[in-house]
Amino acid sequence: MTTRNTGAIPPGIEGPGFPRPSMKTLLVQCVASGLSLQSFGDTAIRAVDFVNWWNGEKTHEVKLHLPQGEKDEWLSEDDWRFDGDWLTEAHLPIGSVEYVLSWLKLMGAKTPKPLNIPKELWKYVRRDIGIGTVAGPITEGWYAKSLSTFKDPRNGFVTAKDYFGKEEFQLTFPVEHIASEWRCFVLDGELLGIRCYSGDEWVLPDYSYIQEIIKNYEKRSYTLDVMVSTYSKHKLRQTDIIEIHDFFSCGLYGFEDYSKLIRMWTVTMKELLESRD
């Protein structure tokens, strides 16, 4: 049974004396009816309720960010206008990539770029990887990821007809048989949880491989996606890195460590705001 905290260490709090967390207001992107636009927005609302209950006082709050107008379908980033009072470090934007990037821009931060597979982690990649241009038959069959744009429509498997000019992409050689894919949630070098988001959840990733990556990557708050490929001829299973994400606009797939989630969002926004001039 879970009991309310009555003076014990608050969950997810670190440092000498274990001080109460500074209050955060989570800006949850919603449709006009007031429903969260993403499932992780619902989780954010529950996280605030839980942490406030646990601490026995209001340490965080939620603001439902409704779009302009009465439309309930998917809207553009221009449909959410941030009130000037919401443009402070005490606020955390919880919504789509476009939503978060709009908030960061208004805060004066540089637009972050996709992390993909950082170069310092290439030594852990168990398939061919490189940076290059997409040039039709030369790169046909490779998987391309933009180095500059989130959710780039050109991301994906390259065909013989694809040619994207001189722009460079991260290219990885495809894996034919993927048994399962997993998202790992990492905060300050600690693996907080792993969730299967595709494939057979009984085909487990190599825990030691994941820990080795975490030990050698210095970012504080992120998700690490890995896959387990299978080779039936040799009855071999192999864990391989897919990509890394800054912890915003990330699917949670059932991960609900509420206090740590708020901490992960807080740390990520703090790091991204450090890019301000």
C-alpha positions in Angstrom: 0.0 0.0 0.0 1.3 3.5 -0.9 1.2 6.0 2.0 1.6 9.7 1.8 4.9 11.3 2.6 4.9 13.0 6.0 8.3 14.5 6.2 10.3 11.7 4.6 12.4 12.3 1.5 10.2 13.4 -1.4 10.4 11.1 -4.4 13.0 12.0 -7.0 14.6 14.8 -4.9 18.4 14.9 -4.5 21.1 16.9 -2.7 22.1 17.8 0.8 19.1 18.3 3.1 16.7 17.0 0.4 14.9 20.4 -0.1 11.4 20.6 -1.5 11.4 20.9 -5.3 10.9 24.4 -6.8 7.4 24.7 -8.0 6.8 23.8 -11.7 3.7 24.5 -13.8 3.2 21.9 -16.5 1.6 23.4 -19.6 -0.3 20.5 -21.1 -1.3 20.8 -24.7 -5.0 20.1 -25.2 -7.7 20.2 -27.8 -10.6 22.6 -27.5 -12.6 20.2 -25.4 -9.9 20.2 -22.7 -8.6 16.7 -23.4 -4.8 16.2 -23.6 -3.6 16.0 -27.2 -1.1 13.2 -26.3 -1.3 10.3 -23.8 1.8 11.5 -22.0 -0.1 14.7 -21.3 -2.6 12.7 -19.3 0.3 11.0 -17.5 1.7 14.5 -16.7 -1.6 15.5 -15.1 -1.6 12.4 -12.9 2.1 12.9 -12.0 1.3 16.4 -10.6 -1.6 15.0 -8.6 0.5 12.2 -7.2 3.5 14.4 -6.3 1.4 17.0 -4.6 -0.4 14.3 -2.6 2.9 12.6 -1.7 4.4 15.8 -0.5 1.3 16.8 1.4 1.3 20.2 -0.2 1.0 21.8 -3.6 4.5 21.7 -5.1 3.5 21.6 -8.8 0.4 22.6 -10.9 -1.1 22.0 -14.3 -2.3 24.5 -16.8 -4.4 23.1 -19.7 -3.4 24.9 -22.8 -6.4 25.1 -25.1 -6.0 26.1 -28.7 -7.4 29.3 -30.3 -10.9 28.7 -31.7 -13.2 25.8 -31.3 -11.6 23.1 -33.5 -10.9 19.7 -31.9 -8.8 18.2 -34.7 -5.1 18.2 -34.9 -4.0 21.8 -35.2 -0.9 23.7 -36.2 1.6 25.2 -33.8 0.1 28.7 -34.5 -3.1 27.6 -32.8 -1.4 27.7 -29.4 -0.3 31.1 -28.2 1.7 31.2 -25.1 0.7 33.7 -22.5 3.6 35.9 -21.5 3.3 34.7 -17.9 4.1 31.2 -19.2 7.4 32.1 -20.6 9.5 31.4 -17.5 11.8 28.6 -16.3 9.1 27.7 -13.8 7.0 26.3 -16.7 7.4 23.0 -18.5 5.8 22.5 -22.0 4.2 19.1 -22.3 3.0 18.5 -25.9 4.0 17.8 -29.5 7.5 18.5 -30.9 6.2 21.6 -32.6 4.6 22.8 -29.4 7.7 22.4 -27.3 9.9 24.0 -30.0 7.6 27.0 -30.2 7.9 27.5 -26.4 11.7 27.1 -26.5 11.9 29.7 -29.4 9.9 32.2 -27.4 12.2 31.6 -24.5 15.1 32.6 -26.6 16.7 29.1 -26.8 18.3 27.7 -29.9 16.2 25.1 -31.7 17.5 21.6 -30.7 18.5 19.1 -33.3 17.7 15.3 -33.3 20.2 13.3 -31.3 19.8 10.2 -33.5 22.8 8.1 -32.6 25.5 10.4 -31.2 29.0 9.8 -32.7 30.5 9.0 -29.3 28.1 6.0 -29.2 28.9 4.7 -32.7 31.2 2.1 -31.2 28.2 0.4 -29.8 26.3 0.2 -33.1 26.2 -3.3 -34.4 25.4 -2.4 -38.0 27.0 -0.1 -40.6 26.5 3.6 -39.8 27.7 6.8 -41.3 27.0 10.4 -42.3 26.4 11.1 -46.0 24.1 12.4 -48.7 21.2 10.5 -50.0 21.9 9.8 -53.7 19.5 7.3 -55.2 21.0 3.8 -56.0 24.1 4.5 -54.1 22.2 4.6 -50.8 19.2 2.5 -51.8 18.0 0.3 -48.9 19.8 2.4 -46.2 17.8 4.1 -43.4 18.1 7.9 -43.4 17.6 10.2 -40.5 17.8 14.0 -40.7 20.6 15.7 -38.7 18.6 18.9 -38.3 14.9 18.4 -38.4 12.6 16.4 -36.1 10.0 14.3 -37.8 11.5 15.1 -41.2 9.2 13.5 -43.9 12.3 12.3 -45.7 13.3 10.0 -42.8 13.0 6.4 -43.7 14.3 3.8 -46.1 16.0 5.2 -49.1 14.8 4.2 -52.6 16.6 4.3 -55.9 14.7 7.4 -56.8 15.5 9.4 -53.7 17.9 12.3 -54.0 18.1 15.0 -51.3 20.9 17.2 -52.8 24.0 18.1 -50.7 22.3 17.8 -47.3 23.8 15.1 -45.1 21.8 12.5 -43.2 22.7 9.8 -40.7 22.6 6.6 -42.5 22.3 3.1 -41.0 22.1 -0.2 -42.7 18.7 -1.8 -42.1 18.1 -4.9 -40.0 15.9 -7.5 -41.6 14.5 -9.4 -38.5 13.6 -7.2 -35.5 12.0 -9.2 -32.7 11.3 -6.3 -30.3 12.0 -2.6 -29.7 12.4 -1.0 -26.3 12.5 2.5 -24.8 14.8 3.1 -21.8 14.3 6.1 -19.5 17.5 7.5 -18.2 18.1 10.3 -15.6 21.5 11.2 -14.3 23.1 8.0 -15.3 20.4 5.8 -13.8 18.2 3.5 -15.8 14.7 4.2 -14.4 12.7 1.8 -16.5 12.4 -0.1 -19.8 9.2 -0.4 -21.8 8.5 -2.5 -25.0 6.8 -0.5 -27.7 7.0 -2.9 -30.6 7.3 -6.6 -31.2 7.5 -9.5 -28.8 7.9 -8.3 -25.2 9.2 -11.7 -24.2 12.3 -11.1 -26.4 14.3 -9.1 -23.9 17.2 -6.7 -24.6 20.7 -7.2 -23.2 20.8 -5.3 -19.9 24.6 -5.1 -19.8 24.7 -3.6 -23.3 22.2 -0.9 -22.3 24.1 -0.1 -19.1 27.4 0.2 -21.0 25.8 2.8 -23.3 24.4 4.7 -20.3 27.8 4.7 -18.5 29.5 6.2 -21.5 26.9 8.9 -22.5 27.0 12.1 -20.5 23.6 13.7 -21.2 21.5 13.9 -18.0 17.9 13.2 -19.2 17.0 11.2 -22.2 15.4 8.1 -23.7 17.4 5.4 -25.3 15.7 3.2 -27.9 17.1 -0.3 -28.6 16.1 -3.2 -30.7 16.6 -7.0 -30.5 17.4 -8.5 -33.8 17.2 -12.3 -34.4 19.0 -14.5 -36.7 17.0 -17.8 -36.9 19.7 -19.7 -38.8 22.1 -19.4 -35.9 19.5 -18.9 -33.2 21.3 -15.6 -32.3 19.8 -12.6 -30.7 21.6 -9.2 -30.6 20.7 -5.9 -29.0 21.5 -2.8 -30.9 20.9 0.9 -30.4 18.2 2.6 -32.5 18.4 6.2 -31.4 18.4 8.6 -28.4 15.9 11.4 -27.7 16.0 14.5 -25.5 13.2 13.9 -23.0 10.4 16.0 -24.6 7.4 14.9 -26.7 8.4 11.2 -26.0 5.9 8.4 -25.8 6.0 6.7 -22.4 4.5 3.3 -23.2 3.3 2.7 -19.7 6.3 4.2 -17.8 4.8 6.1 -14.9 7.4 6.9 -12.2 5.6 10.1 -11.6 8.2 12.0 -9.5 11.0 11.0 -11.8 9.0 12.0 -14.9 8.7 15.6 -13.7 12.3 15.6 -12.8 13.2 14.3 -16.3 11.2 17.0 -18.0 12.7 19.7 -15.7 16.3 18.6 -16.3 15.7 18.5 -20.1 14.2 21.9 -20.3 17.0 23.3 -18.1 19.6 21.8 -20.5 17.9 23.1 -23.6 17.5 26.6 -22.2 21.2 26.7 -21.6 21.6 27.4 -25.3 20.2 31.0 -24.8 22.7 33.8 -25.5 
